[in-house]
Amino acid sequence: NIATGVFVDFAFQASQLDPHLRIQDQLAQQDKYTRELQRIFEAADRDASGSLSWEEFEDHLGDVRIAAYLSSLGLDVGEAR
């Protein structure tokens, strides 16, 4: 376990030094957030119209779990209202 921990720590530190890996990680993270936000907004589309009405949007933002998740992404739900 100690050897694994040392290896993981070394790999993490090495990746922080390589700008290409940092960029790749950032792009992967953005892709993940995009997919998660798409899933969130698809769930908010109650009538399956393919677009959100203002009412659907506001109702979905009223869900504390959604608001907390968006807040964790640095998005201020209060500004959307």
C-alpha positions in Angstrom: 0.0 0.0 0.0 2.8 2.4 0.8 4.5 1.7 -2.5 1.2 2.4 -4.4 0.7 5.6 -2.5 4.2 6.8 -3.3 3.7 5.9 -7.0 0.3 7.7 -7.2 1.7 10.8 -5.5 4.7 10.8 -7.8 2.4 10.4 -10.9 0.2 13.2 -9.6 3.1 15.5 -9.1 4.6 14.7 -12.5 1.2 15.4 -14.2 1.1 18.8 -12.5 4.4 19.7 -14.2 3.3 18.7 -17.7 1.2 21.4 -19.2 -0.2 19.1 -21.9 -1.5 16.7 -19.2 -3.0 19.6 -17.3 -4.8 20.8 -20.5 -6.0 17.3 -21.3 -7.3 16.9 -17.7 -9.1 20.3 -17.9 -10.7 19.4 -21.2 -11.8 16.0 -19.8 -13.3 17.8 -16.8 -15.2 20.2 -19.0 -16.5 17.4 -21.1 -17.7 15.7 -17.9 -19.5 18.8 -16.7 -21.1 19.3 -20.1 -22.5 15.8 -20.1 -23.8 16.2 -16.5 -25.4 19.6 -17.2 -27.0 18.1 -20.3 -28.4 15.3 -18.2 -29.7 17.8 -15.7 -31.5 19.9 -18.3 -32.9 16.9 -20.1 -34.4 15.8 -16.8 -35.9 19.3 -16.4 -37.7 19.0 -19.7 -40.9 17.4 -18.3 -42.8 17.6 -21.6 -39.9 16.1 -23.6 -40.2 18.9 -26.1 -36.4 19.2 -26.5 -36.4 22.7 -25.0 -37.0 24.1 -21.5 -39.8 26.5 -20.7 -39.0 29.1 -18.1 -41.4 27.3 -15.8 -39.5 24.0 -16.2 -36.2 25.7 -15.7 -37.3 27.5 -12.5 -38.9 24.4 -11.1 -35.8 22.4 -11.7 -33.6 25.0 -10.1 -35.9 24.8 -7.0 -34.6 21.3 -6.3 -32.0 21.8 -3.6 -29.9 18.9 -5.0 -29.7 20.6 -8.4 -28.9 24.0 -6.8 -26.2 22.4 -4.7 -24.6 20.7 -7.7 -24.7 23.8 -9.8 -23.2 25.7 -6.9 -20.4 23.2 -6.7 -19.6 24.1 -10.3 -19.3 27.7 -9.3 -22.6 28.6 -10.8 -24.9 31.0 -8.9 -28.4 29.7 -9.2 -29.7 33.0 -7.8 -28.4 34.9 -10.9 -30.5 32.6 -13.1 -33.7 33.8 -11.6 
